[in-house]
Amino acid sequence: MSLTGRTLKTGITLIATLAVLTGPALSSGTQEAARPDGHGAKPRSSLGIPVKSRHICKSGFDIQTHRLTPEDESAVDNSPAASVEMTKPCKGPVLVRFSSGVLAPGDEAFLYVVLIAECMGSGGFATHCTPGERHFGTPGGAGYELAAGPVPGTPVRATQWIYPELKRGQWKFAVHPARRGGDASLHGRGLSVAAFNG
């Protein structure tokens, strides 16, 4: 069963859902924005971006339950483990979170993932992203390691990426996996995307 790229409307349902999807990362950002540093300066992230309380303008998610064995070690060329396509109506940051059960039973088993955001079209906006442009999530452009075998059982691993600024338009967010070792695979995957007003 697959629930792909479903968008959620704003309102009480959106707030409740995102509390589950984004968890502490969303809450801590809001708390930090209201906390002065004692010297009157506005708090800033490690990337030099002012920390602000922002409203969500669009969100989406993808849930995959089947086992996926990545083709090889070339993540960007492999089939996505999960993806969300959405029309982003606001200019601002995007938070993406991914989780998956991992199976890496052998000594040489290794799994990692990269996230690529690709502009698919204008979305009908006068000012928009350039179709075909692609961006890696920050940090982790070189990929996030999910497992290095042997790993007992099928533990769940999670990671997240941030895009500090993405233009309006039709965007596709896809997590691409890679592996080493014949039995390395992904299970029970979830991807959530939240776009914020700039």
RADALIN-V868147 format. One record per run of one state. SS is the DSSP state (2 for helix, 1 for strand, 0 for the rest). FROM is the first residue (numbers start at 1). LEN is the number of residues. Records with the same first field share a line. If there is no record, write none. Layout:
SS = FROM-LEN  FROM-LEN
//
This chain:
0 = 1-1  8-4  22-2  34-10  45-5  51-5  65-3  69-6  78-2  89-3  105-5  122-12  137-1  139-5  149-2  152-4  167-2  181-4  197-2
1 = 2-6  44-1  50-1  56-9  68-1  80-9  92-13  110-12  134-3  138-1  144-5  151-1  156-11  169-12  185-12
2 = 12-10  24-10  75-3
//
